[in-house]
Amino acid sequence: KMSVPDYMQCAEDHQTLLVVVQPIGIVPEESFFRIYKRISAVSQVNVRDSQRVLYIRYRHHYPPENNEWGDFQTHRKVVGLITITECSSAKEWPQTFEKFHLQKEMYGSTLYDSRLFVFGLQGEIAEQPRTDVAFYPSYDECETVEKRIEDFIESLFIVLESKRLDRATDKSGDKIPLLCVPFEKKDFVGLDTDSRHYKKRCQGRMRKHVGDLCLQAGMLQDSLVHYHMAVELLRSVNDFLWLGAALEGLCSASVIYHYPGGTGGKVGPRRAQGGSLSAEAGNRHRPGAQEVLIDPGALTSNGINADTSAEIGRAKNCLSPEDIIEKYKEAISYYGKYKNAGVIELEACVKAVRVLAIQKRSMEASEFLQNAVYINLRQLSEEEKIQRYSILSELYERIGFHRKSAFFKRIAAMQCAAPSIPEPGWRACYKLLLETLPGYSLSLDPQDFSKGTHRGWAAVQMRLLHELVYASRRMGNPALCVRHLSFLLQTMLDFLSDQEKKDVTQSLESYTAKCPGTMEVITLPDGLKLPPVPFTKLPIVKSVKLLNLPTSLRPHKMKSLLGQNVSTKSPFIYSPIIAHSRGEERSKKIDFQWVQGDVCEVQLMVYNPMPFELRVENMGLLTTGVEFESLPAALSLPAESGLYPVTLVGVPQTTGQITVNGYHTSVFGVFSDCLLDSLPGVKTNGCTVEVIPALPRVQISTSLPRSAHTLQPSSGDEISTNVSVQLYNGETQQLIIKLENIGTEPLEKLEVTAKTVNTKEKLYGDFLSWNLEDTLCQFPLKPGKIATFVVNIKVKLDFSCQENLLQDLSDDGISVSGLPLSSPFRQVVKPRVETKPLNPQESSKVGDFSHVKVRERHQN
């Protein structure tokens, strides 16, 4: 029973000669494969003076029991053996040569020829001319290796051609031997060898065998004729196993004719077959392969005529692409009748799938693969199971069944860590799991999940991500665990149940306790890069708003000292080209400024999608354009909270344009940089604001008590305070005003103006007066210093007015207001007093009321 299937088999392998290359004794693995690579490069051979082509298939390991099926299909027969050994002294040579003979005996019944390559031996032995042994001083000094292989293949061809001609010759009177597979031999003991049925069986099997030899010898047309004859003979005697082999041979020859590029997916086209092809096409060969010309003239001395039937019924005998698949189905059905032919059946399925993949008949290919899955072989080792599932996965990938391919690759990955393996291969398991990701519409880049609708089965994707986490842990790589768990939580949050959310976050916290999550890119040994996973959903941000400074800190533009409004008008030019971009700029424009050194605020509206309280340990702003000191905040958001305002603050250290790009967080031990550009549906009123140089700040206090009433509502961009004093007509009182510099910049200028708010026009004369000379001597006022100035309040009323004056006075008296006292770069030394003298009016009555209430409001 053939026990080891070759999952890489393809139809064109039927025309190859099998050569095994093996080491003898102790040969360094690296050195062996260096030589093996050079040997296996000599893989395509052109026969001189004909269109015949030979192909060599090299293997460095081949089970001897598979070799016993060489009569059934000759491409399974080891016809060449090349051994590589090291020998340092003449004393070791006899023992080395004996090992070579023992190795030959293993494949002795099928070998056409063999070679021994000896490295390291010099002297008398090495100088003796030998055909089967080649001596080389070292692995670096062996230029003739390829030439030796060419000579070796020439000897293989001569033996092959002799066998083909010997078996193909009709020797009347001689009995044709019955070719058997190993398990059949016991069944034919005692059979009547003279019966017509038996002779037909012998003839049919021999015809099939000659077809194999013709195919190997590069005689495609002859092989088609022999296979057709074999099919007719074997079908007449119901020899199903060999009938299947004859049909498969017919399929292989037809595939080679129709698809000269090969079906195995190997690099480069194979040499085309058939006389109808141009000479140029006929001379193509695989890139990098050695080309050998063999002269068949060595055989003509025996009267053998090479390539006797170049054009025998090719069109009639070659199967059409559709017929190839039908014959494969028939052959596989015959193989299925024999439990010992499981490997043959499995390999035939694989070959048919490779042909169907080229024909782009995916559904039919999947039927062959499904059959291959259920073919019962012996108890396979774990390594063989891994190989089987991996090849099934690759074949499903070739026919476009990506999810099915991922399924089998995932089984192969699980097999790498099976409990029965003493040392589970977690690295191999992890690598195979990564290869399944595309089949499940899963990538490890969180950006792919922020673009729209979720693709793929979320339940399977979550299972796969859990398996990646587990494999990472068993590999001893906690950083990988954190990255995959973070990805699971970020991308699959909408599909996790409440309990799963708790479980995942608990696992994540336990891993980050040993290895915190970062924004670094993780590079795997095979070069794959895992991008960082920012937690943009923990919490979810819905809007970002840059806030103006508090009223007391807002900068104000200096008014013109002359009170003139400078025109900033410009010519109006309309251009439809830039209208759109202007609109975008306008939408992002912020009409206020921030000040260097002052605390600035950004308000975020967030909510917590988790079914438990979410702790954000470190949340701050990410900015560009200006050096910025972010002052991080700690949040605790209630479970599944609605929109919740969060204010993030920072201090710009330099001036210029500052852009708020996003925010950073630390959640469950994972540090995230969340950029606003990657947040879907976030509303913002603009993210760029101008930072102006630091401004002076002044605090104003007066000697008078505060007023309980406000004279007039504030305009919003001024600071005001109201003080109250009660005076009699003609009385004078001083108002002492203190100016304290509480900022970091010196106060350089002071401007004082007064405005009398008088709606009843009963007041005349100078009501307020002051002298700034003493005060200005203290300027520039340095930080922390205090300057004072005195305002004199003098009441001068005319009571010769109408009778309702008494009622008016008793209502609210006369109001006096002082306008802004201090502001950087806009104060002038020149005091300006605005008074409105009253026109004396005739009065019918003068009252005795000689006092009036005065309120004053100071604006800063």
Steps between C-alpha positions, in 0.01 A plus 500: 500500500641837402483705817643845432304720255677770303265796522710697254431253218377644171415347165829593335694301764400186303764588241784546751783268598531473877850555641567479875786707648607392848792552740714211628650527844528838667457784251424855623144586405596836352769344281268221385228737389753722323596207279139377478392839365766485227406142409125568487561795267577247223133414458421536130674309223475541125574192293729598214361491146142445610215683669505265794543645845588328826405629843672398822328511839734511799416398856727495804267260680286224352331209685621160365145358519383762249774378269329160486217660299747584222353242257152644554609855411860533390542859621480356853807285433840619625715464189797707615686528830754772582673479837709771665759423764807635677821300517820649642746209474574190291428283805139610501450437131417123507236552767356799310478303176328214683237739630442613143428141393264447793312814401468373142353173622211689657380602151694232313210337318407818314826696463629573150822657625658666806776744595704571810637852562787497750619826659828545684698197373822567308789279390541178307144376543350827383717503189375165370250548213153367594160541340286453812710704746602868485761640740514867602746667740226710667148634458644818351720323245250296301442683173424180307197390704252608231703332224507176701121519538460548125706188436295316761171597334636386165559155646146499645357588159687218327366244749149645476501488122625142503224392738236681299603338176541159659151507652339655193634233263242233420684177568270230364512183699636662814269531796433854617566524874215614725586828667358532852467746784631367834163404652392305187777241495331262739174522303652361178656189648364190322322684219482341156768685307387353169149641507401770255383720785839480671690575177284804432565619854877460442482674163293788635728562799812481281350745250428739784859452625645571154285813484665615826847435356417687179375797700820506706712468185337811353282317247163651573320375190615139550387508862150612397472207259617246760270641770198475267584140415552421871161650590322280245680182613458562874137605469422170323630298798368734775852559635379812677810607694723494192218638285497799733878531458468485119229767505712718730796454263277611213396806703863584588618480139207716387563755777866522395391567143231760583684681781871517414551753780421231757223474762712489814535875532878483461703794380557524126344311209580139420623395157204480265405168340379413152624557147247775431683739730768732370867422542537806718229383738653155498830636624354665811602362832472597864705804598812394688471137391797327341446387142664175390521366146505122474595331177275197434757383244649275767198276450498480121776240491237255625269592216262694725313780331411784740164680491335256259150648503521876532160574352292193582144618539573775746175683437295184546682363806549818707210572735322834491517714817145392592575131437811520719283572804248227412780243471647618831161443663480153351855411606438623856179296521702187408771582756229536762418129466835413665571608855874445446499753216398792725821693432462454123140623521594798716780608268275463194247733665773756563620478138146548370452804723816663363368450145156637590663801664659588165166443327338728762235237582493563873183314594613176337843540658338532843322167444834327437646665809204399712557142386869529590412614852306181570748252351596274788875447533693327775539667837694814408763661719442856619753633250326320215165642612646850501636448150170358375286783633748763380494363144119480505499862610732604216287314245181666623681833474594425138138443401384814680337339805670734743289429807528123449874544455518692828298226672749225410800719577350567842463124555867461402590770751310324778672176401839664565407525866316170539514347851669189362808698390773496770620849404212693340605736222334819615705717265390293201144508634510880531649540151229282342227685690627830358475353150129426556410864562427605137267201455286627788502863367714597794804725502701613801479869407228675703470763224332238279214477752433874522406543134145368504306177510650203682604216267505131585362287782568682824459186714766311303728804493478535879579130541803537276623806691464308828709219349768752398506633856533149643776406255683825583484419869630148447784647292592716799431832329275716723533804269332299224225393741430862589497609135258227388270548803498876440409438137221263604354752744526796260368338181249248640351715776159514330481118487614420856240415763515678835665199661752471216589867539577441866701185428709661226577809707597290802737294283641818350566652842678184615730508194569876515602465865812323363530675164310829442349558159680763292466678167814329366482291182574133579715328235475121487799278407365442147479876440126546556427828678215534751379863511402657834138482617375830647190465718277750316189330643606509865351753548322599178549869412213671317609865488810713556475869576784745562391747771572870517698629796304627804386857458763632742779338292382573148727717290353817346633680199643846573276782380653769284639780715342754272167325511509434127384178344758392245333356193594143424287474188649334194384464137238233453620224265278199427656171403288180481818289519588590857150555633476147640833512682415840640182352642696223667746746650213714623336202668819424692582857590481585870434867575680514834862463610679317774777664698848364560535384858127502578302182565290405195203262491353251253162346572424143389156340512557131576307194604586161643373200297604246765254339745724601791673814624783602266814642657716712271817552697680741272323718245662799334523695175713423193605816317734620226638838397583645840687367801217396727493369856201267533360463850351146509175422675359185661140406424250258641203458268183324622386181327344563157483872576343750267702787357730623772706822476874469562729802500865446412743780577854600409736795480652619169867581559572677170309708247362417156225279359405203721292208369324253729549167320347269759542371850688229685359260758604217728225239536546148642876556494505580126635840391322640195550798271160568343508733199187696410544410132443133582185563706180460293223752550683734737363854497746784544488878477853512363824369642753774422535817706758777518718531810614860560788609723447520877304810613512699826222448754374755749274475804308814599360582843342820634455667835123522464255224590342291225159598370207263529371616162641479150494815290474330163545144373854400397568458127673168567858595410563737789546457872305741720453572866252740663572711804257731680542832681241745640588870490328830568486767236831677489676232702830349374643152569805311385487159334832318540559233229774236541654335193687175581702321230411132560647373171850432378532794259559865602218754462634771270205729430195634681195658346221646710175627351172603658149510374205646679182304451234768542155457356328780688747777415498655847881490552762748388866577566797262549362207695820280498858621488845347549872556453706212359847647540575328831356175377691500172824540690454139617477369142602264350339308785692177557333169594385499862514881538206728586428847368227735626326804365232725644173604340324803646120488502329836520123541498362808331127498428256756375170467685313760299319230310157350461288383789544135430872530577438407862334182395783423252768563758332280752485222236858451399698817522781571259728228356864543415703238314873458451620320189795253468798588708777271374583280209836421334625706207189707483529745796592864443631740751271780388189506720177561319192630681164495336247719678173635386413833661134551571295785359351698793130502479248727664343343800172580663613350823834440677496218752703451817638164397873560479651149472517235222602133478795428267589156368816431305592196289859419417576283204820305460 
